[in-house]
Amino acid sequence: GALLSLGREMFRLEILEDIARDKVRTLHFVDEIEVYLAFQTMLAEKLQLSTAVKEMRFYGVSGVTANDLRTAEAMVRSREENEFTDWFSLWGPWHAVLKRTEADRWAQAEEQKYEMLENEYSQRVADRLKASGLSGDADAEREAGAQVMRETEQQIYRQLTDEVLALRLSENGSQLHHS
């Protein structure tokens, strides 16, 4: 429960950071951190951001409007609905908990990952390079390799996360998706 809530908050803060970065590009002479803090402060209650600064004196100079806040809140909720479980399944603190509390399942997932690397990785990278017409391009190969690795970890850790959370949440009567 607590780690899931913390993960949800970290995810929301990450998205607000992206939104602030985009907003700063449309403004002149505004510090990115001011814009980020404005979003964080003004949406702290609605998005349950316990780590947010409670008051910000210079909110007015951030250039963040009421409409920006509504849009940001909607974007955070939409992305959370679509991306949170994948993000959480790759989150370092969650992996640390899994290694400690689900050692057998973690070992199985790691074994699955190494098997894939041994048996499918090269072929999947080659297929991706061939499909994009970039065979023999070292940079493209590095990028394709990173993508294949990310997709593999996403698949394996998402499956592990779903299993473990389903078990834990059924024991606690909680749910993964918040409103």
MODELLER restraints for C-alpha pairs under 7 A, 6 or more apart:
rsr = mdl.restraints
at = mdl.atoms
rsr.add(forms.Gaussian(group=physical.xy_distance, feature=features.Distance(at['CA:7:A'], at['CA:88:A']), mean=6.46, stdev=0.5))
rsr.add(forms.Gaussian(group=physical.xy_distance, feature=features.Distance(at['CA:9:A'], at['CA:49:A']), mean=5.99, stdev=0.5))
rsr.add(forms.Gaussian(group=physical.xy_distance, feature=features.Distance(at['CA:12:A'], at['CA:76:A']), mean=6.16, stdev=0.5))
rsr.add(forms.Gaussian(group=physical.xy_distance, feature=features.Distance(at['CA:15:A'], at['CA:76:A']), mean=6.27, stdev=0.5))
rsr.add(forms.Gaussian(group=physical.xy_distance, feature=features.Distance(at['CA:16:A'], at['CA:36:A']), mean=6.73, stdev=0.5))
rsr.add(forms.Gaussian(group=physical.xy_distance, feature=features.Distance(at['CA:16:A'], at['CA:39:A']), mean=6.72, stdev=0.5))
rsr.add(forms.Gaussian(group=physical.xy_distance, feature=features.Distance(at['CA:17:A'], at['CA:36:A']), mean=5.82, stdev=0.5))
rsr.add(forms.Gaussian(group=physical.xy_distance, feature=features.Distance(at['CA:19:A'], at['CA:72:A']), mean=6.83, stdev=0.5))
rsr.add(forms.Gaussian(group=physical.xy_distance, feature=features.Distance(at['CA:20:A'], at['CA:32:A']), mean=6.66, stdev=0.5))
rsr.add(forms.Gaussian(group=physical.xy_distance, feature=features.Distance(at['CA:20:A'], at['CA:35:A']), mean=5.61, stdev=0.5))
rsr.add(forms.Gaussian(group=physical.xy_distance, feature=features.Distance(at['CA:20:A'], at['CA:36:A']), mean=4.98, stdev=0.5))
rsr.add(forms.Gaussian(group=physical.xy_distance, feature=features.Distance(at['CA:21:A'], at['CA:32:A']), mean=6.36, stdev=0.5))
rsr.add(forms.Gaussian(group=physical.xy_distance, feature=features.Distance(at['CA:24:A'], at['CA:30:A']), mean=6.74, stdev=0.5))
rsr.add(forms.Gaussian(group=physical.xy_distance, feature=features.Distance(at['CA:24:A'], at['CA:32:A']), mean=5.85, stdev=0.5))
rsr.add(forms.Gaussian(group=physical.xy_distance, feature=features.Distance(at['CA:30:A'], at['CA:62:A']), mean=6.41, stdev=0.5))
rsr.add(forms.Gaussian(group=physical.xy_distance, feature=features.Distance(at['CA:34:A'], at['CA:62:A']), mean=5.64, stdev=0.5))
rsr.add(forms.Gaussian(group=physical.xy_distance, feature=features.Distance(at['CA:35:A'], at['CA:62:A']), mean=5.09, stdev=0.5))
rsr.add(forms.Gaussian(group=physical.xy_distance, feature=features.Distance(at['CA:35:A'], at['CA:64:A']), mean=6.67, stdev=0.5))
rsr.add(forms.Gaussian(group=physical.xy_distance, feature=features.Distance(at['CA:38:A'], at['CA:59:A']), mean=5.69, stdev=0.5))
rsr.add(forms.Gaussian(group=physical.xy_distance, feature=features.Distance(at['CA:38:A'], at['CA:62:A']), mean=6.57, stdev=0.5))
rsr.add(forms.Gaussian(group=physical.xy_distance, feature=features.Distance(at['CA:38:A'], at['CA:64:A']), mean=6.91, stdev=0.5))
rsr.add(forms.Gaussian(group=physical.xy_distance, feature=features.Distance(at['CA:39:A'], at['CA:69:A']), mean=6.59, stdev=0.5))
rsr.add(forms.Gaussian(group=physical.xy_distance, feature=features.Distance(at['CA:40:A'], at['CA:52:A']), mean=5.95, stdev=0.5))
rsr.add(forms.Gaussian(group=physical.xy_distance, feature=features.Distance(at['CA:41:A'], at['CA:52:A']), mean=5.90, stdev=0.5))
rsr.add(forms.Gaussian(group=physical.xy_distance, feature=features.Distance(at['CA:41:A'], at['CA:53:A']), mean=5.80, stdev=0.5))
rsr.add(forms.Gaussian(group=physical.xy_distance, feature=features.Distance(at['CA:41:A'], at['CA:54:A']), mean=6.10, stdev=0.5))
rsr.add(forms.Gaussian(group=physical.xy_distance, feature=features.Distance(at['CA:41:A'], at['CA:55:A']), mean=6.45, stdev=0.5))
rsr.add(forms.Gaussian(group=physical.xy_distance, feature=features.Distance(at['CA:41:A'], at['CA:56:A']), mean=6.79, stdev=0.5))
rsr.add(forms.Gaussian(group=physical.xy_distance, feature=features.Distance(at['CA:44:A'], at['CA:52:A']), mean=6.01, stdev=0.5))
rsr.add(forms.Gaussian(group=physical.xy_distance, feature=features.Distance(at['CA:86:A'], at['CA:154:A']), mean=6.70, stdev=0.5))
rsr.add(forms.Gaussian(group=physical.xy_distance, feature=features.Distance(at['CA:86:A'], at['CA:158:A']), mean=6.09, stdev=0.5))
rsr.add(forms.Gaussian(group=physical.xy_distance, feature=features.Distance(at['CA:89:A'], at['CA:157:A']), mean=5.50, stdev=0.5))
rsr.add(forms.Gaussian(group=physical.xy_distance, feature=features.Distance(at['CA:89:A'], at['CA:158:A']), mean=5.20, stdev=0.5))
rsr.add(forms.Gaussian(group=physical.xy_distance, feature=features.Distance(at['CA:89:A'], at['CA:161:A']), mean=5.64, stdev=0.5))
rsr.add(forms.Gaussian(group=physical.xy_distance, feature=features.Distance(at['CA:90:A'], at['CA:154:A']), mean=6.79, stdev=0.5))
rsr.add(forms.Gaussian(group=physical.xy_distance, feature=features.Distance(at['CA:90:A'], at['CA:157:A']), mean=6.65, stdev=0.5))
rsr.add(forms.Gaussian(group=physical.xy_distance, feature=features.Distance(at['CA:98:A'], at['CA:106:A']), mean=6.31, stdev=0.5))
rsr.add(forms.Gaussian(group=physical.xy_distance, feature=features.Distance(at['CA:99:A'], at['CA:106:A']), mean=5.74, stdev=0.5))
rsr.add(forms.Gaussian(group=physical.xy_distance, feature=features.Distance(at['CA:109:A'], at['CA:156:A']), mean=6.23, stdev=0.5))
rsr.add(forms.Gaussian(group=physical.xy_distance, feature=features.Distance(at['CA:125:A'], at['CA:144:A']), mean=5.70, stdev=0.5))
rsr.add(forms.Gaussian(group=physical.xy_distance, feature=features.Distance(at['CA:125:A'], at['CA:145:A']), mean=5.70, stdev=0.5))
rsr.add(forms.Gaussian(group=physical.xy_distance, feature=features.Distance(at['CA:125:A'], at['CA:148:A']), mean=6.65, stdev=0.5))
rsr.add(forms.Gaussian(group=physical.xy_distance, feature=features.Distance(at['CA:128:A'], at['CA:144:A']), mean=6.65, stdev=0.5))
rsr.add(forms.Gaussian(group=physical.xy_distance, feature=features.Distance(at['CA:129:A'], at['CA:135:A']), mean=4.98, stdev=0.5))
rsr.add(forms.Gaussian(group=physical.xy_distance, feature=features.Distance(at['CA:129:A'], at['CA:141:A']), mean=6.81, stdev=0.5))
rsr.add(forms.Gaussian(group=physical.xy_distance, feature=features.Distance(at['CA:129:A'], at['CA:144:A']), mean=6.98, stdev=0.5))
rsr.add(forms.Gaussian(group=physical.xy_distance, feature=features.Distance(at['CA:134:A'], at['CA:140:A']), mean=6.50, stdev=0.5))
rsr.add(forms.Gaussian(group=physical.xy_distance, feature=features.Distance(at['CA:169:A'], at['CA:175:A']), mean=5.98, stdev=0.5))
